């Protein structure tokens, strides 16, 4: 099927890009553009050429379906296409609306002229994949808008409106309203009529009175921010070449730097995350065209931190929320917390006061379940206790209309048992938000045994509307994220008993790239939460190894930030984790009571034990079918648990290390006399893949 259509509009040839949804520059489209240019050049009746996309996209850049395939680099590649456009003997005008990003913007800059809707969105976002623009973007953009503006756009990958560049060489004319194609065609005809010379960005000078000082300053700024990401500094090097080298030499430097970045583990990880994010929405047995239920009003039970955070997601999407509490004081506190969130956004200039008032007006407080009679979805965010949950769902079953979706925000409990408290288990689903729910991107969508397919499809669609990354999980204790984090935390707490300090453990994990170390994270979440889970597990598994230090601190009422003391101490109004000699004393006492002689534990061991505990449990989850694919597990950890993005998630990281190397390390950990028996037994899937030289992804 052709993805580029050739039309004649009088003496102007129109090449219309047609590769939905974003006119990705796949091989067929690239070939179509070249064919169209050549056809126009050989037609004496054609005096000019217009290249145009759709109302929503000129081009979003590379076609992601071709990533990693021979088509990606097959001739004509994008550089060849741009050269054909740029060297055309007849003027080529790009008509730009909607999205114009990456290779799409590079193609537009290869045209002689550009006519655009000022609302069109332009960007060179390659840095977000650990790359740099590889088809002349780093050389043409500085010539079009100056090196400072180009540096900011390329290094940040930011998306901005085309109208921001009014008066620059990037755009020649803006079309505020009206027919973009007609305007571009008229512009092209006028160029021919006036016999205006062809304008090639590559021939424009790029100058800066103090370029050396600018690049020195920029390098210091970018270097401080980039840290574990090599691409931003390479982008800067490429832009610098546009100033210091002739165009063709600068282009060669850009290509060389692009090739270097393609080989970095950071770019591999970022590209993996890019595709993993898109894969999460695909459910193996739920077709993409599955019908969904309309969600026009949502009910939320619980006006605490979680309930109010969940509510804000829907208010931001323009969906009315009925917020239920059992007591007026609690309801008032919840409403005040929602108000404060919006007031904070107004103060920071992120929304107007009018917008904040409109969103807040969408929430309807109530003390009665009867007010859920007309909601399309209700989410409970009550205390994590099975008896309480069952009671809540029994009430919902009585008051909610047929077809309403009943959702639990449970983080660990059996969703099937919760669903069994109703007469409509097919309408029950888990929607596990992460705290703070209005900030964290992850949403675990828990599929019960009887959850209907249209309920799943609706949940995934709704997740996109409220801007969440939704990952499907089956039912098990802790689902994907919390089941794995339990194993990770166990290793951190065991190493605390064996000889490491809280500071060393957290520093080692944070140096690896986690946003927060395991003990600081425990203090943030609340030590009582982990303690409750451990006590339940102790009852279920009497031979389970006790985590004595962690339990002792909880027995002392040290639950973390909310009590001002946990593994660290906290000053009122501050979140800084401060060293506490009292914790040192508890650690020493617990070791003495247990007859433990502390040993030196390396940072390498800390990282490997924590991360490989995640990997091994992830392999079990994958084998049991709790997660659909390894990349889904990676997305859970990248978006919900602070795993370093530049490492691609625990399963991808294990693939990069080599599963045989992960297995060998686990064998050594199992020999530790303090190891929990059976903890390091490899998951069958991990053992099989390691033996075959395979990978999770």
ChimeraX attribute file (.defattr): number of C-alpha atoms within 10 A of each C-alpha:
attribute: neighborCount
match mode: 1-to-1
recipient: residues
	/A:1	6
	/A:2	11
	/A:3	20
	/A:4	25
	/A:5	15
	/A:6	17
	/A:7	15
	/A:8	14
	/A:9	13
	/A:10	13
	/A:11	18
	/A:12	22
	/A:13	26
	/A:14	27
	/A:15	24
	/A:16	23
	/A:17	26
	/A:18	22
	/A:19	21
	/A:20	14
	/A:21	11
	/A:22	23
	/A:23	25
	/A:24	26
	/A:25	27
	/A:26	24
	/A:27	22
	/A:28	15
	/A:29	23
	/A:30	23
	/A:31	21
	/A:32	23
	/A:33	26
	/A:34	20
	/A:35	17
	/A:36	22
	/A:37	25
	/A:38	14
	/A:39	13
	/A:40	26
	/A:41	18
	/A:42	9
	/A:43	11
	/A:44	8
	/A:45	13
	/A:46	17
	/A:47	21
	/A:48	26
	/A:49	31
	/A:50	27
	/A:51	29
	/A:52	25
	/A:53	26
	/A:54	20
	/A:55	13
	/A:56	18
	/A:57	26
	/A:58	32
	/A:59	33
	/A:60	26
	/A:61	26
	/A:62	20
	/A:63	19
	/A:64	15
	/A:65	12
	/A:66	15
	/A:67	14
	/A:68	9
	/A:69	10
	/A:70	10
	/A:71	16
	/A:72	19
	/A:73	15
	/A:74	13
	/A:75	14
	/A:76	20
	/A:77	17
	/A:78	26
	/A:79	18
	/A:80	15
	/A:81	21
	/A:82	24
	/A:83	15
	/A:84	19
	/A:85	27
	/A:86	23
	/A:87	15
	/A:88	19
	/A:89	14
	/A:90	20
	/A:91	24
	/A:92	28
	/A:93	27
	/A:94	28
	/A:95	28
	/A:96	35
	/A:97	25
	/A:98	23
	/A:99	27
	/A:100	29
	/A:101	27
	/A:102	24
	/A:103	28
	/A:104	27
	/A:105	27
	/A:106	27
	/A:107	27
	/A:108	28
	/A:109	27
	/A:110	29
	/A:111	28
	/A:112	22
	/A:113	26
	/A:114	24
	/A:115	26
	/A:116	25
	/A:117	23
	/A:118	21
	/A:119	18
	/A:120	21
	/A:121	24
	/A:122	27
	/A:123	24
	/A:124	28
	/A:125	22
	/A:126	23
	/A:127	25
	/A:128	20
	/A:129	21
	/A:130	26
	/A:131	28
	/A:132	32
	/A:133	24
	/A:134	22
	/A:135	25
	/A:136	27
	/A:137	25
	/A:138	29
	/A:139	32
	/A:140	27
	/A:141	27
	/A:142	26
	/A:143	24
	/A:144	21
	/A:145	19
	/A:146	18
	/A:147	25
	/A:148	15
	/A:149	13
	/A:150	22
	/A:151	24
	/A:152	14
	/A:153	19
	/A:154	28
	/A:155	23
	/A:156	18
	/A:157	22
	/A:158	15
	/A:159	17
	/A:160	14
	/A:161	16
	/A:162	23
	/A:163	18
	/A:164	12
	/A:165	16
	/A:166	14
	/A:167	11
	/A:168	12
	/A:169	18
	/A:170	23
	/A:171	23
	/A:172	16
	/A:173	19
	/A:174	20
	/A:175	18
	/A:176	12
	/A:177	9
	/A:178	9
	/A:179	11
	/A:180	20
	/A:181	22
	/A:182	12
	/A:183	18
	/A:184	28
	/A:185	25
	/A:186	13
	/A:187	20
	/A:188	26
	/A:189	19
	/A:190	13
	/A:191	18
	/A:192	17
	/A:193	10
	/A:194	8
	/A:195	9
	/A:196	10
	/A:197	11
	/A:198	18
	/A:199	16
	/A:200	15
	/A:201	23
	/A:202	21
	/A:203	11
	/A:204	14
	/A:205	14
	/A:206	20
	/A:207	14
	/A:208	12
	/A:209	7
	/A:210	8
	/A:211	15
	/A:212	13
	/A:213	11
	/A:214	14
	/A:215	19
	/A:216	10
	/A:217	12
	/A:218	17
	/A:219	17
	/A:220	11
	/A:221	12
	/A:222	18
	/A:223	15
	/A:224	10
	/A:225	12
	/A:226	14
	/A:227	10
	/A:228	15
	/A:229	21
	/A:230	17
	/A:231	26
	/A:232	26
	/A:233	22
	/A:234	21
	/A:235	26
	/A:236	22
	/A:237	19
	/A:238	28
	/A:239	27
	/A:240	21
	/A:241	20
	/A:242	28
	/A:243	21
	/A:244	14
	/A:245	13
	/A:246	14
	/A:247	22
	/A:248	13
	/A:249	14
	/A:250	23
	/A:251	22
	/A:252	15
	/A:253	20
	/A:254	27
	/A:255	18
	/A:256	13
	/A:257	20
	/A:258	21
	/A:259	14
	/A:260	14
	/A:261	21
	/A:262	17
	/A:263	12
	/A:264	15
	/A:265	17
	/A:266	22
	/A:267	25
	/A:268	21
	/A:269	21
	/A:270	22
	/A:271	20
	/A:272	22
	/A:273	24
	/A:274	16
	/A:275	14
	/A:276	20
	/A:277	20
	/A:278	11
	/A:279	16
	/A:280	20
	/A:281	19
	/A:282	15
	/A:283	16
	/A:284	8
	/A:285	7
	/A:286	13
	/A:287	12
	/A:288	11
	/A:289	8
	/A:290	12
	/A:291	12
	/A:292	16
	/A:293	18
	/A:294	12
	/A:295	16
	/A:296	14
	/A:297	18
	/A:298	23
	/A:299	28
	/A:300	26
	/A:301	27
	/A:302	23
	/A:303	27
	/A:304	18
	/A:305	17
	/A:306	22
	/A:307	26
	/A:308	26
	/A:309	23
	/A:310	29
	/A:311	27
	/A:312	26
	/A:313	20
	/A:314	25
	/A:315	21
	/A:316	20
	/A:317	13
	/A:318	17
	/A:319	18
	/A:320	23
	/A:321	27
	/A:322	22
	/A:323	28
	/A:324	25
	/A:325	22
	/A:326	14
	/A:327	11
	/A:328	13
	/A:329	9
	/A:330	15
	/A:331	21
	/A:332	14
	/A:333	15
	/A:334	24
	/A:335	18
	/A:336	12
	/A:337	17
	/A:338	21
	/A:339	16
	/A:340	12
	/A:341	15
	/A:342	22
	/A:343	17
	/A:344	13
	/A:345	14
	/A:346	16
	/A:347	11
	/A:348	10
	/A:349	10
	/A:350	12
	/A:351	14
	/A:352	15
	/A:353	15
	/A:354	10
	/A:355	14
	/A:356	20
	/A:357	13
	/A:358	14
	/A:359	21
	/A:360	20
	/A:361	12
	/A:362	19
	/A:363	21
	/A:364	14
	/A:365	20
	/A:366	18
	/A:367	15
	/A:368	11
	/A:369	20
	/A:370	13
	/A:371	17
	/A:372	25
	/A:373	15
	/A:374	17
	/A:375	23
	/A:376	20
	/A:377	25
	/A:378	23
	/A:379	24
	/A:380	24
	/A:381	24
	/A:382	20
	/A:383	12
	/A:384	14
	/A:385	11
	/A:386	16
	/A:387	10
	/A:388	12
	/A:389	23
	/A:390	17
	/A:391	13
	/A:392	19
	/A:393	22
	/A:394	16
	/A:395	14
	/A:396	22
	/A:397	19
	/A:398	14
	/A:399	16
	/A:400	21
	/A:401	15
	/A:402	13
	/A:403	15
	/A:404	24
	/A:405	27
	/A:406	27
	/A:407	26
	/A:408	27
	/A:409	28
	/A:410	25
	/A:411	22
	/A:412	20
	/A:413	20
	/A:414	17
	/A:415	29
	/A:416	19
	/A:417	14
	/A:418	26
	/A:419	28
	/A:420	16
	/A:421	18
	/A:422	21
	/A:423	12
	/A:424	17
	/A:425	22
	/A:426	21
	/A:427	24
	/A:428	30
	/A:429	28
	/A:430	32
	/A:431	25
	/A:432	25
	/A:433	27
	/A:434	21
	/A:435	17
	/A:436	14
	/A:437	21
	/A:438	23
	/A:439	14
	/A:440	17
	/A:441	20
	/A:442	24
	/A:443	25
	/A:444	25
	/A:445	25
	/A:446	30
	/A:447	23
	/A:448	24
	/A:449	15
	/A:450	15
	/A:451	21
	/A:452	17
	/A:453	19
	/A:454	18
	/A:455	23
	/A:456	26
	/A:457	22
	/A:458	18
	/A:459	26
	/A:460	23
	/A:461	17
	/A:462	19
	/A:463	23
	/A:464	12
	/A:465	14
	/A:466	19
	/A:467	18
	/A:468	22
	/A:469	22
	/A:470	28
	/A:471	28
	/A:472	27
	/A:473	24
	/A:474	21
	/A:475	20
	/A:476	18
	/A:477	14
	/A:478	18
	/A:479	25
	/A:480	28
	/A:481	21
	/A:482	15
	/A:483	18
	/A:484	24
	/A:485	21
	/A:486	18
	/A:487	20
	/A:488	21
	/A:489	20
	/A:490	22
	/A:491	26
	/A:492	25
	/A:493	22
	/A:494	20
	/A:495	24
	/A:496	24
	/A:497	24
	/A:498	19
	/A:499	17
	/A:500	21
	/A:501	19
	/A:502	22
	/A:503	17
	/A:504	16
	/A:505	25
	/A:506	22
	/A:507	18
	/A:508	18
	/A:509	23
	/A:510	18
	/A:511	14
	/A:512	18
	/A:513	17
	/A:514	19
	/A:515	15
	/A:516	18
	/A:517	23
	/A:518	24
	/A:519	24
	/A:520	22
	/A:521	18
	/A:522	21
	/A:523	26
	/A:524	17
	/A:525	16
	/A:526	19
	/A:527	26
	/A:528	20
	/A:529	14
	/A:530	19
	/A:531	19
	/A:532	13
	/A:533	13
	/A:534	19
	/A:535	13
	/A:536	11
	/A:537	13
	/A:538	14
	/A:539	10
	/A:540	10
	/A:541	10
	/A:542	9
	/A:543	10
	/A:544	13
	/A:545	14
	/A:546	17
	/A:547	16
	/A:548	19
	/A:549	21
	/A:550	27
	/A:551	19
	/A:552	15
	/A:553	22
	/A:554	22
	/A:555	12
	/A:556	10
	/A:557	15
	/A:558	24
	/A:559	26
	/A:560	26
	/A:561	27
	/A:562	16
	/A:563	15
	/A:564	19
	/A:565	24
	/A:566	28
	/A:567	28
	/A:568	24
	/A:569	22
	/A:570	21
	/A:571	12
	/A:572	11
	/A:573	8
	/A:574	9
	/A:575	14
	/A:576	13
	/A:577	21
	/A:578	13
	/A:579	14
	/A:580	14
	/A:581	11
	/A:582	14
	/A:583	20
	/A:584	14
	/A:585	10
	/A:586	16
	/A:587	23
	/A:588	17
	/A:589	13
	/A:590	16
	/A:591	18
	/A:592	12
	/A:593	9
	/A:594	10
	/A:595	9
	/A:596	14
	/A:597	11
	/A:598	15
	/A:599	11
	/A:600	9
	/A:601	16
	/A:602	12
	/A:603	18
	/A:604	11
	/A:605	15
	/A:606	20
	/A:607	21
	/A:608	17
	/A:609	23
	/A:610	22
	/A:611	25
	/A:612	23
	/A:613	24
	/A:614	25
	/A:615	31
	/A:616	28
	/A:617	23
	/A:618	28
	/A:619	23
	/A:620	18
	/A:621	25
	/A:622	21
	/A:623	17
	/A:624	13
	/A:625	13
	/A:626	20
	/A:627	22
	/A:628	21
	/A:629	18
	/A:630	22
	/A:631	25
	/A:632	26
	/A:633	30
	/A:634	28
	/A:635	29
	/A:636	27
	/A:637	24
	/A:638	23
	/A:639	21
	/A:640	19
	/A:641	20
	/A:642	17
	/A:643	24
	/A:644	21
	/A:645	22
	/A:646	22
	/A:647	26
	/A:648	28
	/A:649	29
	/A:650	26
	/A:651	28
	/A:652	23
	/A:653	21
	/A:654	24
	/A:655	19
	/A:656	16
	/A:657	11
	/A:658	15
	/A:659	25
	/A:660	21
	/A:661	14
	/A:662	22
	/A:663	22
	/A:664	11
	/A:665	16
	/A:666	20
	/A:667	14
	/A:668	10
	/A:669	17
	/A:670	16
	/A:671	11
	/A:672	10
	/A:673	8
	/A:674	14
	/A:675	16
	/A:676	16
	/A:677	14
	/A:678	8
	/A:679	16
	/A:680	21
	/A:681	13
	/A:682	20
	/A:683	18
	/A:684	13
	/A:685	18
	/A:686	25
	/A:687	19
	/A:688	15
	/A:689	14
	/A:690	20
	/A:691	12
	/A:692	11
	/A:693	12
	/A:694	15
	/A:695	18
	/A:696	20
	/A:697	13
